[in-house]
Amino acid sequence: MKTKAMMNSHNKKETKRSYTALLLSLAVIVSLGLGLWTISVLDWEDRVTIYRGLLLSAHGAVFFTSMYSLINHVTQKTVYGQKLVKKYKLSTSDVLDTSNKIVSAVQALLSCVTGITIICYSCARDLLKTSHYISEAYAWFGASYFMYDIWSMYQVYYYASQSNSNSTSQQNGDIKGKKSKQEIGKFWYYVRTNPVIVGHHLFIGFFGFSVIVYLRGGLGDCVFGYVYLMEASTPFVSLRGILARMNLKTTRLYMVNGLLMLFAFFLCRIAMFPYVMYLYAKAADLDYLSAILSLPRGCKITMSILILPQLYWFYLMMQEKEQQSYAFLAGKAYLDIKQKKIDGSCFDGKTKKT
């Protein structure tokens, strides 16, 4: 009877988990579907109204939050997910961080699709004056991602800080000095100790949104298509973080992904700027230098603010990639030596038997 009761209890839990996964999957699919339906009635060059934009933001919030929750649920509650957690010795914060990075990669892919659509439509017509509705539509939909991501990163931080509450500081330096477990776990403590990343998300979520939707006045849509494409390197950055969490830094996949990340980052975040200026110079019928000088001061400042951090981050990536190459080669050499020792032992054993 006791065994039967335990089996019934287990079956109920499995049923509940299945229903939860189904509901979260439906939330992801329906929210994305409603977002597409919201803009399906628009003509190519229509503007997105505030009402329609607020609907898109609401759909985006449900989409990103539900996807994050779904990945966490599958990883932590299903048999396959639990096997992965056990195999790679992932903590709760590792699982949450992996979910965060997967959602980040999905957002980046949606941003790239938006950028490609804008480039194919607007750049082929009038670089400065033609505007496709998807540029404003995704600005509304994607703005909610940056708000969600602050909450998601806090979740990762919270569980990491709880598991390290007895130490004086975390390895990444987020916690400084001896703090109580309750204080460390507070949201505002996270905001106060991580001002750069939180400020970056608020800046992109509000200022970047305002520029695309209002401040540009419907102009320069082609340029913003390339800005959306800056997210092309994010999936590779996310995969790198996930592989690192799984202690797979010395694998060939990690090395190849790192090279692809560098290529995508350079192409879409650095080389993109001079190419866009070339397109502008061609459209304005000016030489390259005159085109740069003809830009409004605010535009020059904004471009400088955008490109300087990209150059710095690319420099850091190049340095890290060089260190990873040495580590990979050292690890490969170690495995080769180890394999030779094993082969030698087997050979010796066969010789002795003979």
C-alpha positions in Angstrom: 0.0 0.0 0.0 2.8 2.3 0.9 4.6 1.6 -2.4 1.3 2.2 -4.3 0.8 5.5 -2.5 4.4 6.6 -3.4 3.8 5.7 -7.0 0.6 7.7 -7.1 2.3 10.7 -5.6 5.1 10.4 -8.1 2.6 10.2 -11.0 0.8 13.3 -9.7 4.1 15.2 -9.6 5.0 14.1 -13.1 1.5 15.1 -14.4 1.8 18.5 -12.7 5.2 19.0 -14.3 3.9 18.1 -17.7 1.0 20.6 -17.3 3.4 23.3 -16.2 5.7 22.7 -19.2 2.7 22.7 -21.6 1.3 26.0 -20.2 4.7 27.7 -20.4 5.1 26.4 -24.0 1.7 27.8 -24.9 2.6 31.1 -23.3 5.7 31.3 -25.4 3.9 30.4 -28.7 0.8 32.4 -28.1 2.6 35.6 -27.0 4.8 35.5 -30.1 1.8 34.7 -32.3 -0.2 37.6 -30.8 2.8 39.9 -31.4 2.9 38.9 -35.1 -0.9 39.3 -35.3 -0.7 42.8 -33.8 1.4 44.0 -36.7 -0.1 41.9 -39.5 -2.6 44.5 -40.4 0.0 47.2 -41.0 1.2 48.3 -44.4 5.0 48.2 -45.0 5.6 51.9 -44.1 3.0 52.5 -41.5 3.9 53.9 -38.1 3.2 51.9 -34.9 0.7 53.6 -32.6 1.2 53.9 -28.9 -1.7 51.5 -28.2 -0.3 48.9 -30.6 3.2 49.4 -29.2 2.0 48.8 -25.7 0.4 45.6 -26.8 3.7 44.5 -28.4 5.6 45.3 -25.2 3.1 43.2 -23.2 3.5 40.3 -25.6 7.2 40.7 -25.4 7.3 40.6 -21.6 5.2 37.4 -21.6 7.3 35.8 -24.3 10.7 36.4 -22.8 9.6 35.6 -19.2 7.8 32.5 -20.2 10.7 31.2 -22.3 13.1 31.7 -19.4 10.7 29.9 -17.0 10.2 27.0 -19.5 13.9 26.4 -19.9 14.4 26.4 -16.1 11.5 24.0 -15.7 12.7 21.6 -18.3 16.3 21.7 -16.9 15.4 21.3 -13.3 12.2 19.3 -13.3 12.5 16.8 -16.1 14.5 13.5 -16.1 16.6 14.5 -19.0 17.3 18.0 -17.6 18.3 16.5 -14.2 20.7 14.2 -15.9 22.4 17.1 -17.6 22.6 19.0 -14.3 24.1 16.0 -12.6 26.5 15.2 -15.4 28.0 18.7 -15.6 27.6 19.4 -11.9 25.5 22.5 -12.4 24.3 24.6 -9.5 20.9 26.4 -9.4 22.6 29.6 -10.4 24.4 27.8 -13.3 21.0 26.6 -14.6 19.4 30.0 -14.3 22.4 31.6 -16.0 22.2 29.1 -18.9 18.5 29.8 -19.3 19.2 33.5 -19.3 21.8 33.1 -22.0 19.5 31.0 -24.2 16.8 33.6 -24.0 19.4 36.3 -24.8 20.4 34.3 -27.9 16.8 34.0 -29.0 16.3 37.8 -28.6 19.5 38.3 -30.7 18.1 36.1 -33.5 14.8 38.0 -33.5 16.8 41.3 -33.6 18.8 40.0 -36.6 15.7 39.0 -38.5 14.4 42.5 -37.9 17.6 44.0 -39.1 17.8 41.9 -42.2 14.1 42.7 -43.0 14.8 46.5 -42.7 18.0 46.3 -44.8 16.3 44.4 -47.6 13.4 46.8 -47.7 14.6 50.3 -46.7 18.2 50.2 -48.0 17.0 49.1 -51.4 14.8 52.2 -51.6 15.7 55.4 -49.9 18.4 55.0 -47.3 17.4 58.1 -45.3 13.6 58.4 -45.8 12.1 54.9 -46.3 10.9 53.3 -43.1 9.6 49.7 -42.5 7.1 49.3 -39.7 9.1 46.4 -38.2 11.8 48.7 -36.9 9.4 50.4 -34.6 7.4 47.3 -33.9 10.4 45.3 -32.6 11.6 48.3 -30.6 8.4 48.0 -28.7 8.5 44.2 -28.4 12.3 44.1 -27.6 12.2 46.9 -25.0 10.5 44.5 -22.6 13.5 42.1 -23.0 15.8 44.6 -21.3 13.5 44.9 -18.3 13.0 41.1 -18.1 16.8 40.6 -18.4 17.5 42.8 -15.3 15.1 40.5 -13.3 16.6 37.4 -14.8 20.2 38.4 -14.0 19.1 39.3 -10.5 17.7 35.7 -10.2 21.1 34.3 -11.2 22.9 36.7 -8.8 20.5 35.8 -5.9 21.1 32.1 -6.0 24.8 32.5 -6.6 25.0 34.8 -3.5 22.9 32.4 -1.4 25.3 29.5 -2.2 28.3 31.7 -1.4 26.8 33.6 1.6 29.4 32.2 4.0 32.3 33.6 2.0 33.5 37.2 2.2 33.1 37.8 -1.5 32.1 36.2 -4.8 34.7 35.4 -7.4 33.4 38.0 -9.8 33.6 40.8 -7.2 29.9 41.5 -7.0 29.9 41.2 -3.2 32.4 43.3 -1.4 33.1 42.8 2.3 31.1 40.8 4.7 27.4 41.2 4.2 24.5 39.4 5.7 22.6 36.8 3.7 19.4 38.9 3.8 21.1 42.1 2.6 23.0 40.4 -0.2 19.8 38.8 -1.5 17.9 42.1 -1.9 17.2 43.4 -5.4 18.4 46.9 -4.6 21.7 45.6 -3.3 22.1 43.9 -6.7 21.3 47.1 -8.5 23.7 49.1 -6.3 26.6 46.7 -6.7 26.1 46.2 -10.5 25.5 49.7 -11.8 27.2 49.3 -15.2 25.1 46.3 -16.5 21.9 47.6 -15.0 22.6 51.1 -16.4 23.4 49.6 -19.8 20.0 47.7 -19.9 18.1 50.8 -18.8 19.9 53.0 -21.3 19.2 50.6 -24.2 15.7 49.9 -23.1 14.6 53.5 -22.7 17.0 55.8 -24.7 17.6 53.3 -27.6 13.8 52.7 -27.8 13.1 56.5 -27.8 15.6 57.1 -30.6 14.1 54.4 -32.9 10.5 55.1 -32.1 10.4 58.9 -31.7 13.6 61.0 -31.9 14.8 59.9 -35.4 11.5 61.1 -36.9 11.1 58.1 -39.1 14.5 58.8 -40.8 17.5 56.6 -41.3 15.7 53.3 -41.1 18.4 51.5 -43.1 21.0 52.6 -40.6 19.0 51.2 -37.7 18.7 47.9 -39.6 22.5 47.5 -39.3 22.2 48.5 -35.6 19.8 45.6 -35.1 22.3 43.4 -36.7 24.9 44.2 -34.0 23.2 41.4 -32.0 24.6 38.8 -34.4 27.5 38.0 -32.1 25.3 37.5 -29.1 24.4 33.8 -29.7 28.1 33.0 -29.8 28.8 34.9 -26.7 25.9 33.1 -25.0 27.1 29.7 -26.1 30.6 30.5 -24.8 29.2 31.3 -21.4 27.1 28.1 -21.4 30.1 26.0 -22.3 32.2 27.6 -19.6 29.5 26.8 -17.0 29.7 23.2 -18.2 33.5 23.2 -17.8 34.0 22.6 -21.5 36.5 25.4 -22.2 39.2 23.0 -23.5 36.9 21.5 -26.1 37.1 22.0 -29.9 33.5 23.3 -29.9 34.5 26.1 -27.5 37.5 27.1 -29.7 35.4 27.1 -32.9 32.6 29.1 -31.3 35.1 31.6 -30.0 36.5 32.2 -33.5 32.9 32.6 -34.9 32.2 35.0 -32.1 35.2 37.1 -33.0 34.3 37.1 -36.7 30.6 38.1 -36.0 31.6 40.7 -33.5 34.1 42.3 -35.8 31.9 42.2 -38.8 28.6 43.4 -37.2 29.9 45.7 -34.4 33.1 47.3 -35.9 33.3 46.9 -39.7 29.6 47.8 -39.9 30.2 51.5 -38.9 32.5 52.4 -41.8 30.3 50.5 -44.2 27.2 52.3 -43.1 29.0 55.6 -43.5 30.0 54.5 -47.1 26.3 53.9 -47.8 25.4 57.3 -46.4 28.1 59.0 -48.4 26.9 57.3 -51.6 23.2 58.2 -50.9 24.2 61.9 -50.1 26.5 62.0 -53.1 29.5 63.1 -51.0 33.0 61.8 -50.6 33.6 59.7 -47.5 35.2 62.4 -45.3 32.7 65.1 -46.3 29.9 62.7 -45.4 31.3 62.2 -41.9 31.8 65.9 -41.4 28.2 66.6 -42.6 26.7 64.6 -39.9 25.0 66.5 -37.0 27.1 66.8 -33.9 24.7 64.6 -31.9 24.9 61.8 -34.5 28.7 62.0 -34.3 28.7 61.8 -30.5 26.2 58.9 -30.6 28.3 56.9 -33.1 31.4 57.5 -31.0 29.6 56.3 -27.9 28.6 53.2 -29.8 31.9 52.2 -31.5 34.4 53.0 -28.8 33.2 50.3 -26.4 33.0 47.8 -29.3 36.7 48.4 -30.0 37.6 47.9 -26.3 35.5 44.7 -26.0 37.0 43.3 -29.2 40.5 44.0 -27.8 39.6 42.1 -24.6 38.2 39.2 -26.7 41.3 39.0 -28.7 43.4 38.8 -25.6 41.2 36.1 -24.1 41.2 34.1 -27.3 45.0 34.1 -27.3 45.0 32.7 -23.7 42.4 30.1 -24.6 44.4 28.9 -27.6 47.4 28.3 -25.3 45.2 26.5 -22.8 43.6 24.4 -25.5 47.0 23.4 -26.9 48.3 22.7 -23.5 45.3 20.5 -22.7 45.6 18.7 -26.0 49.3 18.1 -25.4 48.5 16.7 -21.9 45.9 14.3 -23.3 48.3 13.1 -26.0 51.0 12.4 -23.4 48.4 10.6 -21.2 47.2 8.5 -24.2 50.8 7.6 -25.0 51.3 6.5 -21.4 48.2 4.3 -21.6 49.2 2.9 -25.0 52.7 2.2 -23.6 51.3 0.4 -20.5 49.1 -1.8 -22.7 52.1 -2.6 -24.9 54.2 -3.5 -21.9 51.4 -5.7 -20.6 51.2 -7.5 -23.9 55.0 -8.0 -24.0 55.0 -9.5 -20.5 52.2 -11.9 -21.3 54.0 -13.0 -24.4 
